[in-house]
């Protein structure tokens, strides 16, 4: 009479053991998921590493249940399209990239493959999606309110030199924000007593001529608008800026790390980490067109003290206390 409960316990224990063993076996033989990284600029290496680490923390481990196919591209549209097409042909389930112009080229190739954009500038104004809450396309990710950030750089310039009357802006003609943002900077700058000259360029070999013209025009500040191409060539731009004694301002820490005078913009590490959540949800079955686009919220003012010293600037105390980070190299 007393043996039956004991036998039941033995049977339940055996069943539990078998189930656990089977689950572990099944997990070990679960299919590897394949995703693509379309890396459109040098300079974001730390951010991409942060994305991979965040995926690992969510259980997606490269070499175990995840395969990441990486393609590096330059800023030319044909190269972006060619590399994106390769990722599609290789059977990637989704593509992660950064930059609105890059996403725009991928959208021309596919209307079904999920695209996660880690840091796209104003996707609604750029014509990539109909709204942030309902993208209604195969693109989602993190958005940057580029217009507002750009205008903050005008305030930063006046904080550094209240007597400034002449500045210049460098814009990539292939950017989705051109000519909207340069025009807005010019109009708002005029209300602040600042004349803004816009230079369009996506060829670093021609940058020296721009700095020479700025020197002749006595323009001491250059705003470099966000572009993967400018990120890739930020070190060369920073070198020219010091040579011609011009303070260059960017919109991400990667610029200041490369030697720009200052930057004000979003934290790309945070953006890429947050983008891992999108990848996780899509791999688990979520529909990309049902995932709202989030907005980047963390903004940082960063100064490169080495460049500040090289250009013989003194940072006003009121501005210094608002700086989030100082770089000394």
C-alpha positions, 0 to 999 in steps of 0.5 A: 500500500505504501509502495505506490506513492514512492513509485509515483515519485520515482516516475515523476522524477524520471519524467522531469529528468528526461524532459530537462535532458531533452530540452537541453539537447533540443536547445543545443541543436536549435537552428542558428539564426543568421543576421547581417550587419551593414556597417556604413562607417568607420568610427562606430566600432565600439557601438557595434561591439556594444550591440553584439554584447547586448545580443549576447546578454539576451541569449543570442550568442555568436557561434552558438545560436547566432551567425553575424555576417558583416559587410563594410561599405563606403558612402557611395550608393552603389557600394551600399546597394551591392553589399546589402544585396549580398546580405539578402542573397546570403539569407540573412533574416534581418539587416542592422545598419546605421544612418537614414541614407543607408537605410534608404538604399536598402529599402529600394532592394526589399520591402519585406526583409526587416531592417533595424536602423541604429540611429537614423536621422528624422526618418519621417521627414526623410521619407523613410516611414509614415510615422514613428509610432506606425512605421508601416514599412519593414524599417524600425529602430532608433531615431535622432531629432537631428534638426534640434541638435543642429540648432543647439550647435549655434548656441554652443558657438555663441557661448564660445565666442559671443562676437561670432558673425561668420560660420560655415556648415559642411553637409553631405549632398547625399544625406537625407537631411540635405538641404533641409537642415543646412537651410534651417541653420542658415535661417535660424543663424540669421536671427542670431546675427550669424551668417552661415555658408554651406559647403557640400562635399563627400570627397575628403581630398577636396576638404583642404580647399574648403578650409582655405576658403573659410580662412579667407572668409574669417570663419572660425567655426565649422559645423559638420552635419551628421554623415557616415562619410564624415565619421569615416574621415573625421580624423582627416577633417580634425587634422585640417581644422587644426592646421587652418585654426578652425574649431570644428563641431560635430554631433557625436562623441566619435568626432570629438574622439577623432580630434574635433573641438567639440560635439553635441549629440546622442550617445551612440553606445546607448542607441546600439544597445537599445537596437539589440532589443529590436533584433531580439523581438524580430528573431522571436517572431515580432513583425517589424512594421508593428515595432514603433521607432523610438527616439534617442533621449541621451544627449552629451556635450563633449570637449576635446581639451587637446584641440581646445589648447591647440586652437588657443581657446579658453572655455567659459566657466558657464559653459564648462560646467555643462560639459558631460565629458572631457577628452584629453587625446 
